Amino acid sequence: MGTDRLHHLDAGIGSRLPRGSTPILDRLLATGPPLELTDWSLAPAALELVLARIGPDVAEIVECGSGASTIAIARLLAARGHGRLHSLEHDRGWARETRHRLAAEGIAGSARVLEAPLRPHPLAEPGYEWYDRRALAELPRRIDLLLVDGPPAGEPALERARYPALPVLAARLRRGATVILDDAGRAGEAWVLDRWRRAGIGFDCRASDPVAIGCMFPPTARGGSGRLDTERKE
């Protein structure tokens, strides 16, 4: 899959983020080369919503899946002079490509791409995998914003692949942290959101929205069950 992703980028098959589409992106697009979109990238409207959530109090960001969003967020953090993005990427070739792009723009100090192969995980649904726990150990202890755009979940057999993100990382999310799930209109992500909501985490998501945005508070404050499946499955 990594070769296909790189081929799409190198051959120019991926669409470019259009100038004038969104105000925050407009400013960032003016600071570097055009950002390439592949079939797996966040849509421009989704990326704008993500960028709008990165306020001055957001210092540590974790992203599941790297790409155009990694470059855009790194540009934003570099421009304001503080904050760091930690991006988990299961595809070795794509991780290398994203690192190269960060270095070429001189913004590698604002983002790092952690190679994290997909492995069986006790909090994943049966038959699913999630990111290698050795890479997870390198993530910050306190996370201000979590962006979930990976692992790949577009195929029916993979549609619940993104569920572990919240139970695995919940203990690191500060009170009031933002959690963003991309592809919110798909059936698999709807299932994931339902499970997360049962734990009392509120998400805003309209049918027209490309992403679902939630705020991390103690479960009892939301009146949910208060239980994310954070215990090891036997």
C-alpha positions in Angstrom: 0.0 0.0 0.0 2.9 2.4 0.7 4.1 2.2 -2.9 0.6 3.1 -4.2 0.5 6.1 -1.9 3.9 7.4 -3.0 3.0 6.7 -6.7 -0.1 8.8 -6.4 1.8 11.6 -4.9 4.8 11.5 -7.3 2.6 11.1 -10.4 0.5 14.1 -9.5 -2.7 12.1 -9.3 -3.6 13.5 -5.9 -5.5 16.8 -6.0 -4.0 20.0 -4.6 -5.6 21.9 -1.8 -7.2 24.9 -3.6 -6.2 28.4 -2.6 -9.1 30.5 -1.4 -11.0 27.5 0.0 -10.5 28.2 3.7 -9.0 31.2 5.6 -6.5 29.3 7.8 -5.4 27.1 5.0 -5.0 30.1 2.7 -2.4 31.6 5.1 -0.5 28.3 5.5 -0.5 27.6 1.7 1.2 30.9 1.2 4.1 29.8 3.4 5.3 26.8 1.5 4.9 24.5 -1.5 1.4 23.3 -2.5 0.2 20.5 -0.3 -0.7 17.3 -2.2 -3.9 15.3 -1.4 -4.0 11.6 -1.8 -7.1 9.4 -1.5 -6.3 9.1 2.2 -5.9 12.7 3.0 -8.2 14.9 5.1 -10.5 16.9 2.9 -9.7 20.7 2.9 -12.9 21.4 4.8 -12.0 18.8 7.4 -8.4 20.1 7.7 -9.7 23.7 8.2 -11.8 22.4 11.1 -8.8 20.8 12.7 -6.6 23.8 12.3 -9.3 26.0 13.8 -9.1 23.9 17.0 -5.4 24.5 17.5 -5.6 27.4 19.9 -2.7 29.0 21.8 -3.3 26.5 24.7 -2.8 23.5 22.5 0.8 22.4 22.8 0.9 18.6 22.3 -1.0 17.1 19.4 -1.2 13.4 18.5 -2.2 12.4 15.0 -3.1 8.9 13.9 -2.1 8.7 10.2 0.3 11.2 8.5 0.2 13.2 5.3 -0.9 16.6 4.2 -2.4 17.3 7.6 1.0 16.7 9.2 2.6 19.3 7.0 -0.2 21.8 7.5 -0.3 21.5 11.3 3.5 21.6 11.5 3.5 24.9 9.5 0.9 26.3 11.9 3.0 25.3 15.0 6.2 26.6 13.4 4.7 29.9 12.6 3.5 30.6 16.1 6.7 29.3 17.6 5.5 26.6 20.1 3.8 23.3 20.2 4.6 19.9 18.7 2.8 17.3 16.6 3.4 13.6 17.1 2.2 11.6 14.1 1.7 7.8 14.1 2.2 6.2 10.7 2.0 2.4 10.0 3.5 2.6 6.5 7.3 2.9 6.5 7.6 4.4 3.1 5.0 7.0 3.7 6.5 7.9 7.1 9.8 8.4 5.3 8.2 10.6 2.7 6.4 12.8 5.3 9.7 13.2 7.2 11.4 14.3 4.0 8.7 16.9 3.3 9.0 18.2 6.9 12.7 18.5 6.6 12.6 20.1 3.2 10.4 22.9 4.6 12.5 23.3 7.7 9.6 22.5 10.0 10.8 19.1 11.3 11.2 20.6 14.8 7.5 21.2 15.0 6.4 17.6 14.0 7.8 14.1 14.2 6.5 11.0 12.4 6.7 7.9 14.5 6.8 4.6 12.5 4.2 2.4 14.2 3.4 -0.9 12.4 0.0 -2.3 12.9 0.0 -5.2 15.5 -2.6 -7.1 17.4 -3.8 -5.0 20.3 -5.8 -6.0 23.4 -8.2 -3.1 23.0 -8.9 -3.6 19.3 -12.0 -5.5 18.1 -11.4 -9.2 17.3 -9.5 -9.5 14.1 -8.3 -5.9 14.1 -4.9 -4.3 14.7 -3.7 -1.0 16.0 -0.4 0.8 16.3 2.6 -0.9 17.9 2.8 -0.2 21.6 6.6 0.6 21.3 5.7 3.7 19.3 3.0 4.6 21.7 5.5 4.8 24.5 7.1 7.8 22.7 3.9 9.9 22.8 3.7 12.8 25.3 2.1 12.1 28.7 -0.3 15.0 28.3 -2.2 15.4 25.0 -4.1 18.6 24.2 -5.6 17.5 20.8 -6.0 14.0 19.3 -6.7 13.7 15.6 -7.8 10.2 14.5 -7.4 9.7 10.8 -5.9 6.2 10.9 -5.4 3.3 10.7 -7.0 2.8 7.3 -10.7 2.0 7.8 -12.3 2.5 4.4 -12.9 -1.2 3.7 -15.8 -3.1 5.3 -13.3 -5.5 6.9 -11.4 -2.6 8.5 -14.3 -0.2 9.4 -13.8 -0.5 13.2 -10.0 -0.1 13.1 -10.0 3.3 14.7 -11.9 2.4 17.9 -8.8 1.8 20.1 -7.5 5.5 19.8 -9.6 6.8 22.6 -9.4 3.9 25.1 -5.7 3.6 24.5 -4.9 7.3 24.9 -7.7 8.5 27.2 -5.4 8.6 30.3 -3.1 11.0 28.5 -5.8 13.4 27.3 -6.0 16.5 29.5 -9.3 17.7 30.8 -11.0 19.6 28.0 -8.8 18.1 25.3 -10.2 18.0 21.8 -10.7 14.7 20.1 -11.4 14.7 16.3 -12.4 11.7 14.2 -12.2 12.0 10.4 -14.6 10.3 8.0 -17.4 10.7 10.5 -20.1 10.0 7.9 -19.0 6.4 7.3 -20.7 3.4 8.9 -17.6 2.2 10.7 -16.8 5.6 12.2 -20.5 5.9 13.3 -20.0 2.7 15.2 -16.8 4.0 16.8 -18.5 7.3 17.8 -21.4 5.4 19.4 -19.0 3.4 21.5 -17.1 6.5 22.5 -20.4 8.3 23.3 -21.5 5.5 25.6 -18.5 6.4 27.8 -20.0 9.9 28.2 -17.9 11.8 25.7 -19.9 14.3 23.7 -19.3 14.8 20.0 -20.7 17.4 17.6 -21.4 15.8 14.3 -23.9 16.8 11.6 -24.5 14.8 8.5 -22.7 17.4 6.4 -19.7 17.5 8.7 -16.5 15.8 7.4 -15.3 15.2 11.0 -16.7 14.6 14.5 -15.3 16.9 17.2 -15.5 16.0 20.9 -14.3 17.3 24.2 -12.7 15.1 26.8 -14.2 15.5 30.3 -14.6 13.0 33.1 -17.4 10.6 32.1 -19.6 11.4 35.1 -19.8 15.0 33.9 -21.5 13.8 30.8 -23.7 11.2 32.4 -22.4 8.3 30.4 -21.5 4.8 31.5 -18.1 6.1 32.5 -16.4 3.1 30.9 -14.1 3.0 28.0 -12.7 -0.5 27.5 -9.3 0.3 28.7 -8.7 -3.1 30.3 -6.8 -5.8 28.6 -9.1 -8.3 26.8 -8.4 -11.9 27.6 
